[in-house]
């Protein structure tokens, strides 16, 4: 499947998940309530979200991960197979880490909402820790993939030399052109 079709798949799946979320009935009292100490602020509802809403939120997050990873693959050349296994391994590991951190964040949040007891990992609530350190650091695997194989997978030397030829030809054409900037305006 081409990356363009995969992007369309992720976008359609996101639309389906959002459509299901919009057709899900809200729980009674599911909106924010006035804060006890600050009149200008609202606090979270005492009514926990339904399992369906939690699942749809998790699915929406996973579709975003799939969309982001697919977008990252758009610049990869399809002509060379040198090191393709390393690239696929790095992208698979990055995707699993990214989706795993998203899943752990949702599970930690669900556990806190259900038990009404917030578990802490370090200084932060567990869901916040997964968001800050898991979802933030998982894409670093993709950065590593680009650092390792930029010249092999993104802009191989043949493509770079062709690009430099095109730039030189464009500069030569614009420098020999009789019209000036005033003529173009």
N, C-alpha and C positions, 0 to 999 in steps of 0.2 A: 504494500500500500504506500502510495506517495505521501510525502509530508503534508502536501496541500489538502489531500483528502482526509488525512488524520486530523488536521486542524479543523476542517469542517465537521468531522465526527465529534470532536471535543466541544465545539461551539453548539452543535445541535443537542448534545447530551446536557450541556449546561442549561440550555433553554428548557429542556424537559424537566430538569431538576427544579429550576426556578418556577416553572409552571405548576409542578406538583406542590411546591411550597406555598404558592399563592392560592391554591385551591384547598389547602389544609385549614380546617376551622381553628380559630384561636381558642386557647383555654380561657375560661372565665377568670377575669382579674389578671390577665397575662401581660399587662402593660406596667410601666413604672409607676411607683406610688410616691407621694411627697416624702421627702427626707425629714426625719425627726428633728435634726439640728439646724438645717439650712433650708429656708423657704424657697430659695432660688434653684434648688437642686432636687432631682428625683433619684430614688434608689430602685434597685431591681425588684421585680415583682416577687411576692412570696409564693406564687404559683409556678412550679417548675415547668419548663417546656415539655411537650409530649415527646415520646420516643421517636415518633415519625419526624418531627421537626429536627431533632438532634441527628437522626440518620440522614435526612436531606441536607442538612448543613455540612455533615461529614462528606457526603457524596459530592456536594458542590466544591468543597475544598480539594477533594481528589481530582475532580475534573479540571480544576485550575492547575494543579500540579502537572497533570498530563498535557494540558495546553502549553504551559510554560516550557516543559521539557521538549515538546515538539517544536516550539518556536526556536529553541536553542539549536535544534538540529538543522534548521533551514540553511545555515551558512556552510554546512559541511559538504565538501565536494563528494560527488558520487563516482568520480572517475578513477580514483586510486583505491586500492584495497590494502595498501601497506599499513600495517598497524590497526586494521579495522577491528580486530578482536579486542585490543586494548581499549579502543574508543567505546565499543559496545559494552565492555565490562564496566568502564568508568560511568557511562550513562546509566547502566542498569543499577549500579550501586548508588549513584546519586538519586535516581528516581525512588528506589526503595527507602533510602534514608529520608528523603523529603516526604514521601507518603507515610512512612512510619512515624516521623515526628508529628505530622498532622494528625494521625490516628491517636497517638499517645496524648496529644493536647486535648482532643475531643473526649477521650476516655477519662482523663483527669478532671476535666470540667464537669462531665456527667456525674462522676463519683462525688465531686464536691456538692453539686446541686442536689443529688439524691440523698446524701447522708447529712447534709447541712453542716458538715465538718470540712474545713479546708485543710488539705494536707500540704505541707511545705517541702520543697526541695531547695535546700540552701536558704536564701533570704526571701524567696518569692513563692507564691502559691504554685502548686505543681503545674497547672495548665499554663500559667505565665512563664514558668521556667522552660517548658517544652516549646512555647512560642518563641521566646527570646533566644534560647541557645540551640534548640533543635531545628526549627524552621529557618532560623537565620544562618546556621552553619552548614546545613545540608547542601545548599547550592555551591559551596566551596569545592565540592567534588567536580562540578562542571567547570569551575575556574581552573582547577588542576588539569582537567582534560584539555582545555584550550591552551594552557601553558605548555603542556607536554607536546601536543601535536599541532600547533598552529600552522607551521609551515608544511606539514603533511596533509592536513585535513581541511583547513580553512582557505589558505592562499598558498598553494604549492608554488615552487620556484617558476614553473612554466607559466602559471597564471600571473605571477608577479611580473615576469619579464614582458608578457603581453600587455599588462596594464601600463607599464612604463613606456612601452612603444606607443600606445594610444595617447598617453599624456604628452609625450614628445611631439607626436603628430598634431595634436590639438594645439599645442603652444606654437608650433611652426606655422600652422594655418592662421591663427589669430594674429601673429606678429607680421605676416606678409599681407594681411587683408588691408585693402586701401581705405576702407571706411574707418573713421575714428569713433571715439565714444560719443562725441557730439552728434555725429551722423546717425548713430543708433538711437539716440534720444529723441 
